[in-house]
Amino acid sequence: MTEKDDHRPLLARRELIAGAGLLAGVAASAAASTPAAAAAGSAADGPVSEASPIITTIASPRLPGFVYRHAFMFDFSAEGSASNRAWGGSGVYTANATSLLWASVEIPAGALIRDIEWYVRNNSGATVTAINRLWAAGTGTLGTGLGDTAIPAGPSIAAVRTVTTSTVWGPHPTGTKLALGLRTPTDASVQINGVRVGFSHGAGEVASLMTPVKAYDTRDGDGKFGKGETRQIALPASAGPAGITGVFVNVSALDGQPKGRLKIWPNGFAEPGAVTLYYDDRPTGAYVFVPTPPTRLLNVKATRPTHVSINVVSWVG
């Protein structure tokens, strides 16, 4: 493949070709992507546009600090063995027999489930209810709800958003998934176009604290570290929400002896070979990242006597 070929429009997600409406769209796209047209708009030595060809969406604006996951129409499968999923022009519905259509969304580690936005064409003439449930490994039921979504009737695809309550945000244990279901009549009057789930405090989210939070200071009463001493410290609740996977800290060695080495690592793990901070008899400090276990306990070791101050400046979800 040549460099020029890399910039030609491609027909992505060919598995979406289902039904006459989609086939017509693919044919139109292919007609517009002739070799002459592609060559004219994608010179190998010219700039590459970073703009999306998609210019409209009914999805709500992104919220600051949120990470989003999506399930789209062909991620949904029929629950009943007698039902088949069918394409209806605006989304999918169940043919042959009335059944729930289900899709699932992964919950990022430590994340909180904050909102769920359904995209549905409901031309049935009555409100339908989409259900939002949690599944946990080892259970056969979907007993924990996040607030169902009432989707009013209307002639076109609508975005309907449910804001979850803090009592069910999480974080949820490993082995938990979000299950999304909607019953669709066989007459295609209700069609699922997709779902968007908004998370906070997860998926690598980084949050800077407005004011650094003191995690530990030997001058508050514990006194200097002894030679080769290891201490265990617990991160306070104000240093970050439950489920964080790491913290950025400002660590300082004060009034220490020369040629000292300080190490900080998550409790429950082997002592690392890498040194966090080298220090001497002058105040020495650095900003470092420390992985954080679910217990929020950290080990701190000093090879030579010194005072140690640790302040959290930001955390990672």
HELIX and SHEET records of a PDB file:
HELIX    1   1 GLU A    3  ASP A    6  1                                   4    
HELIX    2   2 ARG A   14  LEU A   16  5                                   3    
HELIX    3   3 ALA A   20  ALA A   32  1                                  13    
HELIX    4   4 PRO A   35  GLY A   41  1                                   7    
HELIX    5   5 MET A   73  ASP A   75  5                                   3    
HELIX    6   6 SER A  166  VAL A  168  5                                   3    
HELIX    7   7 THR A  218  ASP A  220  5                                   3    
HELIX    8   8 ALA A  237  ALA A  239  5                                   3    
SHEET    1   A 4 VAL A  67  PHE A  72  0                                        
SHEET    2   A 4 VAL A 190  SER A 200 -1                                        
SHEET    3   A 4 LEU A 112  ASN A 122 -1                                        
SHEET    4   A 4 ILE A 157  VAL A 163 -1                                        
SHEET    1   B 5 SER A  77  ALA A  78  0                                        
SHEET    2   B 5 SER A  99  GLU A 106 -1                                        
SHEET    3   B 5 THR A 176  THR A 184 -1                                        
SHEET    4   B 5 VAL A 128  ALA A 136 -1                                        
SHEET    5   B 5 THR A 144  GLY A 145 -1                                        
SHEET    1   C 5 SER A  77  ALA A  78  0                                        
SHEET    2   C 5 SER A  99  GLU A 106 -1                                        
SHEET    3   C 5 THR A 176  THR A 184 -1                                        
SHEET    4   C 5 VAL A 128  ALA A 136 -1                                        
SHEET    5   C 5 THR A 149  ILE A 151 -1                                        
SHEET    1   D 2 ASN A  84  TRP A  87  0                                        
SHEET    2   D 2 VAL A  92  ALA A  95 -1                                        
SHEET    1   E 4 VAL A 206  ASP A 217  0                                        
SHEET    2   E 4 HIS A 307  VAL A 316 -1                                        
SHEET    3   E 4 GLY A 246  LEU A 254 -1                                        
SHEET    4   E 4 THR A 284  PRO A 291 -1                                        
SHEET    1   F 4 GLU A 229  ALA A 234  0                                        
SHEET    2   F 4 LEU A 297  ALA A 302 -1                                        
SHEET    3   F 4 GLY A 260  PRO A 266 -1                                        
SHEET    4   F 4 LEU A 277  TYR A 279 -1                                        
END                                                                             
